[in-house]
Amino acid sequence: MSDNKIVNAIHCKLDDGGFITRTDQIPWTRLNKPGLEGIQYKILNFDENRGYMVVLNTFDPGSRFAPHKHLGAVEIFMLKGSFFYDNGEVFENDFMLEAGGVTHAPGSDEGALMLAIFHGPLQILDETGEVLVTVGIDEMYQLAKEAGAVEHLEKVEHRVALTAGR
């Protein structure tokens, strides 16, 4: 494919219900939550009903993150760089499954670029283990929206049906 075709390519919906997202056209969003400031991301897909989100993540070189608990599993494929935490280190071309319920405090000396699939939110903890903030689809979508990084996504507003008692 010539460079000209790549430059002119745009996000598109496919006739079969799928879509193509041009990730180079999505601006990075800085995750400005306490203890996670060294992370930038691009939301590639999400489903609020099923509680999952697919993101491209970067860790800044020298990043150290606050302890946090994953309320759902996270699947990671490391594209570049590495990160570490108490249970081991993840290198380029590694796949990792972080189980739901895991609490850890990762870091990255060289920085990292990864594809991550979140199956639920995470809770950032203080030094006593108390929850400071929960970060999930709603918070990450809102930050990305403020950064002008959600135009490629189709967000369906969900309605809650209330049934009157009889």
N, C-alpha and C positions, 0 to 999 in steps of 0.2 A: 504494500500500500504506500503510495507517495505521501510525503509530508503534507502536501496541500489537502489531500482527502482527510487526513487526521485533523488538521486545523479547522476544516469546514464541517466536520462531523458534529452532530448535536445529539443530546439525549433523545431517545425515541421510544414510543410504545410500539410493541409488535402486534400484528394481527391476531396472534394466538394468545394474547393476554400477558405476555412477557414484556420485558423492556431492556434497553441497553442504556447504561449510565456511563457517561464520559467523565471519569473521576478527575482528570486533569482540569475540568471546567468547574469543579466544586471548590470553593475556598476552604481552607482549613479553619476549624473553630477551636479556640483555646478553651480547655476545660478548666474554668476558673473556680473550681470548688476547693475548699481548704484541703491541703495535702495532696492535691492532684494537679497542681498548676503546671507541671512539666509535660502534660499530655495535650496533644492536638488530635482532632478526629474529623472524619467525613462520614456522615450517615449514608450508607448505600441502599439499605432497605430496612423496613421495620414493620411490625404488626403489633399494634397495641392489644388486640384481643388475645393473641397467643403470648404476648410478653417477650418478644424477641427483637433484637436489633443487630444488623450487620454493619460493622464500621471498619474503616481504615484508620488505624491509630498510629501515632508516633510518640515515642518517649524522647525527650531532650537528653543529650549526653549529660551524664552526671546526675540524672534524676534520682531522687529518693522520695518514695510516696508514703503517705500516712497509712497506718494499718486500716484495712477495710475488709468487710465481710461480704462475700458474694451470696445473694439470696437465691440465685439460680446458677446453673453451670455456665461456664464460658469456654468456647472452643477458640483456639488461637493457632494461626499458621504464621510463623515468623518469616517475613520476606527479606529483611535486612537487619543486621545488628543482633543484639541479644538483650535479655533481661534476666534477673535472678531474684530469688527470695529464699526463705528458709528451706524449702523442699527441693531446690535444685536450680538449674540454669537452663534457659531455652535459647538455642542458637538458630542461625539462619537455616531455613528449610525444615525446621522442626515443627511438628504438630503437637499441641498440648491441650488436654482437657483439664480445666480447673473445675472440680466438683462443686456443686451448690453447697453452701454452708461453710466453705473454706474462708478462714481469716488469714491474711498475710499482708506484708509490707514490701512490695517489690521495688527494685531499683534497676538502673541501667547505666553502666559506665560509658559505653560507646554510643548509646542511643539505639533506637529500634524503630522499625516499620513493620506493622503486622496487620493481618486481617483477623478480626475478632467477631464472634457471634455470641452475643449476650442473651441468655435465656432467663433474664430477670435482672432486677436492680442490684446495686451494691450500697452498703452503708459505710460511711467514713466514721471511724471511731476515734475518741480522744484517748489520752494516756491511761485512763481508768477502764476503757472498754465501753464507755457510753457512746451512743449514736449521736454524732454531730449533725449529719445530714444524710439523706438518702438520695442517690443519684440513679435515675433510670431513664426510660424512654422520654417521659414528659419533660424532664429537666434538660436532657441533651438535645431534644428537638427544639425547645425554646431557645437555648443558647445558639444553636445552629441557625435558627430563623433570624435571630438578632444579627447574626454575622452574614446574612444573605446567602446561606448555604443549604436551603431546602427546596429551591424551585424545581428540582428534578423529582421530588417526592410527591406522592399523592397521599395526602392526609385525609382520612375519612373521619368526619365528626360523628362520634357515636352518641346515640340517644338512649337514655335509660327509660324504659317503659314502666310506668307506675300503674299498678292495678289497685283499684279501690276495693276495700274490704266489703264483704256482703253480709 
